[in-house]
Amino acid sequence: MDQDQATMTNRVIGAMQSPHVDVICHLTARLLERRAPVMMDIEAIFEAAVLTGTVLEINCSPDRLDLKADHVRRAAQLGVIFAISTDSHRTHQFDNLRFGVQTAIRGWVEKKHVLNALTFDELRCFLNLPKPDRYRFIKSRA
């Protein structure tokens, strides 16, 4: 986490280019009031997410809230697909889902760009597509 911005950016984009990586979680690795976000070219990361069909997590944990709403807004403008994750380690933490939903709302994310909002059949279809075709699939949904 102490790597320079270019190295971290290249690491994340390299992971996105793998056909075995569907979702990037804890993108900036921040822990509120404990650890600053990792420095990376966030715009390049968002562009790579769209090009590679890689989903980005909106983390609902009150300790993380990673991505921030302004990052989510920019990513949404570019067409990034999101997964809203509670990061639950205990059942009561499922209640944290509201924080991620609120972040998505503040980021102007449309329902069609949220992986969790897909039907089971849509999700199966999405995951069976080659990653670069996933953006087109999401964009084609009404």
N, C-alpha and C positions, 0 to 999 in steps of 0.2 A: 504494500500500500504506500510505500515511500518512494515509489518510482515516479519519474518525471511524467509530465502530461502526455508527451508523444508516445512513450512506452506503454502507459496505461490505455491510451486510446487504441493503439495497435493491438494490444492484448484482447480488449473487448471486441473489436471488429474481427479479429482472428477467430474468436469463439463463435461469433455470429455467422461466420462463413462456413462453419462446420455443419454438415447435414444432420448431425446428431444433437445439436443444440436448438431446442425449440423456444425456450424462454430464458431471458437474462433477468435474474433476481438481484435485489440489493444493489442496483446499478452503481450508485455513488458510494455505497458502503457506510453512509453516515449513521451515526448514533447521536441523537439529539442531546446536546449539552455534554457529550462525552468524546465524540470523535468527529472531526470535520470531514466533509465529503472528499473523496478522492478527486484529484484534479485530472480532468480529461476534456477533450474537445467534444462537448456534449452535442453540438450540431452535427458533427461527423458521425457520432454514434447513432443519432436519430436517423440520419440519412441511410446509414448502413442497415439499420433495423428494417426500414422500408424495402430497400433493395434485396435484402436476404430473406425477408419474410420472417424475421425473428420477433417474437413477442417480448414486450418489456413489462415488467411487473410494476404495479402500483402497490406498494407495501403499506398495509393498514396498521402495523404495529405503532403504538404511540411513541415508542422508543426510536423509530426509524422515520416513518412517513416519507419514504423514499420511493418515488420521485416527488419533488416539490410541485405545487400546482402550476407555477410558471413554466417549469420544465415540461409538465404534462401538456400544457396548452400548446407549446411550440411543437412538441412531438405529434400532437393530434393534428395540428395544421399541416404537417408533412405526411400524415397518413399512417402513423405508427399504430400497431395493434397492441392492446393492453390486456393483461391479466390482473385482476384485482385480488390480492392475496392477503389473508388475515395474518399469515406468519404465526399461526396458532401452535402453541406447545401445550396448551390446556384447553378444555372445552369452553370455559368461560371467555376465552380470548376470541371466540367467533364473534362476540359482540363488537369487536373492533372493526368489523366490516364497514360500518358506517363511516369511519374515517377515510377509508379508501374510496368509497362511493362519493363522499363529499369532495375529496381531492379531484376525482374524475369530473365531477360537476363543475368545480372551479376551473378546471382545465378545458372545459367545453368539449368533453369527449362524447361522441355519439355512441349510442347503445351498440350499433353495428360494429364498432371498433373495439368492443370488449369481449374477450374470449369467453368469459363466464356467461355472457348473455346468449351464446349460441345454443341451439337445441343440440341434443345428443347426436343426431344425424349430421347436422352442420359441423359440429366439432370433429366427428370422425372423418368427414370429407375434408375438412381443413387440414387435419393432421396427416392425411394420406396424400395430400398434394405435395409436389416438390416445393421446397421452401420459397423459391423465387416467385411461384405462382400464387402464393397465399394472399398477398396484397390485392391482387386482381379479384380473387374470390370474395374477400371482404368488401371491396369497393362495389362489387356487383350486387350485394345484398340490398334490398329495399329499406 
